[in-house]
């Protein structure tokens, strides 16, 4: 099992990155958008937690910025009808922390916000995983995605305006930390936009 890959970034796209190790071996890793947004520039070094998927038609290596993100990916893969592409899509639309919370809280509306996840698929995810995520410790470190329905709505709105998920999350978190915990989604959006514009 390949658990980690570290090396120089020789190519990167929204859904994949190529790392060249010091031993001269190049690895292509498929990644969620959240991992892409945290990658260093081309030519710089990066280290990713990995998960290898072996299929009859080939092997695929998936990379993640954190061990928690990889663990969530592995858990989601255990759900009926979920393959690696859909699991990566979930982690690109929602952060690992938000995905876990949505499944635990049986939040069908949030899960349906993921492309290719309809109501039946969301219900299947909840049925298969809701009682299997208790051992996963959600990341509550500073910089983690802000929680709450208003924060989620504000982040989605900023992303729809063209901002990256990372920038949207940071702006919303800054607005909340500055006293916006009780703001509505609309108020949070305005406060977040003013912070982005002030940079």
C-alpha positions in Angstrom: 0.0 0.0 0.0 1.3 3.4 -0.9 0.5 5.7 2.0 2.4 8.9 1.2 4.1 10.4 -1.8 6.5 13.4 -1.5 8.3 15.1 -4.3 8.6 18.1 -6.6 5.5 19.3 -8.4 6.1 18.9 -12.2 2.5 19.3 -13.3 -0.8 20.2 -11.7 -4.4 20.6 -12.8 -7.6 21.0 -10.9 -8.1 17.3 -10.5 -4.6 15.9 -10.6 -1.0 16.5 -9.7 2.3 14.9 -10.8 5.1 14.6 -8.2 8.6 13.6 -9.1 10.3 11.9 -6.1 14.0 12.3 -5.3 14.5 8.8 -6.6 13.4 9.9 -10.0 10.0 8.2 -10.0 7.0 10.3 -11.1 3.5 9.7 -9.6 0.2 11.0 -11.0 -2.3 11.5 -8.2 -5.9 12.4 -8.6 -7.0 15.0 -6.0 -10.0 16.9 -4.8 -10.3 20.6 -5.3 -9.5 21.4 -1.7 -6.2 19.7 -2.0 -5.4 21.5 -5.3 -6.0 24.8 -3.7 -3.4 24.1 -1.0 -0.7 22.9 -3.3 2.5 24.9 -3.6 3.6 26.3 -7.0 5.1 24.3 -9.9 8.7 23.3 -9.1 8.2 23.3 -5.3 8.0 20.3 -3.0 4.7 18.8 -1.8 3.8 15.7 0.3 0.4 14.1 0.1 -1.4 11.3 1.9 -2.5 8.7 -0.7 -4.9 5.9 -1.3 -4.4 3.3 -4.1 -7.4 2.0 -6.0 -6.7 -1.2 -7.9 -9.0 -2.1 -10.8 -8.9 -4.6 -13.6 -8.1 -1.9 -16.2 -5.4 -0.2 -14.1 -4.3 1.4 -10.9 -5.3 4.9 -9.7 -3.5 6.8 -6.9 -5.5 9.5 -5.1 -3.8 12.2 -3.1 -5.0 14.3 -0.1 -3.7 17.2 1.9 -4.6 15.6 5.2 -5.0 12.1 6.7 -8.5 13.0 7.8 -9.5 13.9 4.2 -8.1 10.5 3.0 -10.0 8.7 5.8 -13.3 10.3 4.7 -12.6 9.3 1.1 -12.0 5.7 2.2 -15.2 5.7 4.3 -17.3 7.1 1.4 -15.9 4.5 -1.0 -17.6 1.9 1.2 -21.0 3.2 0.4 -23.1 1.4 -2.1 -22.7 2.8 -5.6 -19.9 5.2 -4.8 -16.7 4.9 -6.9 -13.5 6.9 -6.6 -14.6 9.6 -9.1 -17.8 10.4 -7.2 -16.0 10.3 -3.8 -13.5 12.8 -5.1 -16.4 14.9 -6.5 -17.9 15.0 -3.0 -14.7 16.2 -1.4 -14.3 18.8 -4.2 -17.8 20.2 -3.5 -17.8 19.9 0.3 -14.9 19.8 2.6 -14.2 16.5 4.4 -15.5 18.0 7.6 -18.7 19.3 6.0 -19.3 16.0 4.2 -19.0 14.1 7.5 -21.4 16.5 9.2 -24.0 16.3 6.4 -24.0 12.5 6.6 -24.2 12.4 10.4 -27.0 14.9 10.5 -28.9 13.3 7.6 -28.6 16.6 5.7 -30.0 15.4 2.3 -30.2 19.0 0.9 -26.5 19.5 1.4 -25.6 16.1 -0.1 -27.7 16.8 -3.1 -25.6 19.9 -3.8 -22.9 17.5 -5.0 -23.0 16.8 -8.8 -24.3 13.3 -9.6 -25.8 13.0 -6.1 -29.6 12.9 -6.2 -32.0 12.2 -3.4 -31.7 8.4 -3.6 -27.9 8.5 -3.6 -28.0 10.9 -0.7 -30.3 8.6 1.2 -28.1 5.6 0.4 -25.0 7.5 1.7 -26.8 8.2 5.0 -28.1 4.7 5.3 -24.6 3.2 4.7 -22.5 5.6 6.6 -24.4 7.6 9.2 -23.5 5.2 12.0 -19.9 4.5 10.8 -18.4 8.0 11.0 -18.5 8.3 14.8 -14.8 7.4 15.1 -13.8 10.2 12.7 -12.7 13.3 14.6 -13.7 16.3 12.6 -11.0 18.9 12.2 -11.6 21.8 14.6 -8.2 23.4 14.2 -7.9 27.1 13.4 -8.5 27.6 9.7 -11.0 24.8 9.5 -14.1 25.6 7.4 -16.6 27.7 9.3 -19.7 25.7 10.4 -23.4 26.5 10.2 -26.1 26.9 7.6 -25.5 30.6 7.0 -21.7 30.0 6.6 -22.4 27.2 4.1 -24.8 29.4 2.1 -22.4 32.3 2.1 -19.5 30.1 0.9 -21.6 28.7 -1.9 -22.6 32.1 -3.0 -19.0 33.4 -3.1 -17.9 30.3 -5.1 -20.8 31.0 -7.6 -19.4 34.5 -8.0 -16.1 33.1 -9.1 -14.0 33.0 -5.9 -12.1 29.8 -5.0 -13.5 27.6 -2.2 -10.4 28.4 -0.1 -10.8 32.2 -0.5 -14.5 31.9 0.2 -14.0 29.9 3.3 -11.3 32.2 4.6 -13.4 35.3 4.0 -16.4 33.9 5.7 -14.4 32.7 8.6 -12.8 36.1 9.0 -16.3 37.7 8.9 -17.6 35.3 11.6 -14.5 35.8 13.8 -15.0 39.6 13.6 -18.4 39.3 15.2 -20.6 37.7 12.5 -21.6 34.6 14.3 -25.3 35.6 14.4 -25.4 37.1 10.9 -27.8 35.8 8.2 -26.3 34.3 5.1 -27.0 37.6 3.2 -25.2 39.7 5.9 -22.3 37.2 5.9 -21.9 37.5 2.1 -21.7 41.2 2.3 -19.2 41.2 5.1 -17.1 38.5 3.4 -17.1 40.5 0.1 -15.9 43.6 1.9 -13.1 41.6 3.4 -12.1 40.1 0.0 -12.2 43.6 -1.5 -10.0 45.0 1.2 -7.1 42.7 0.4 
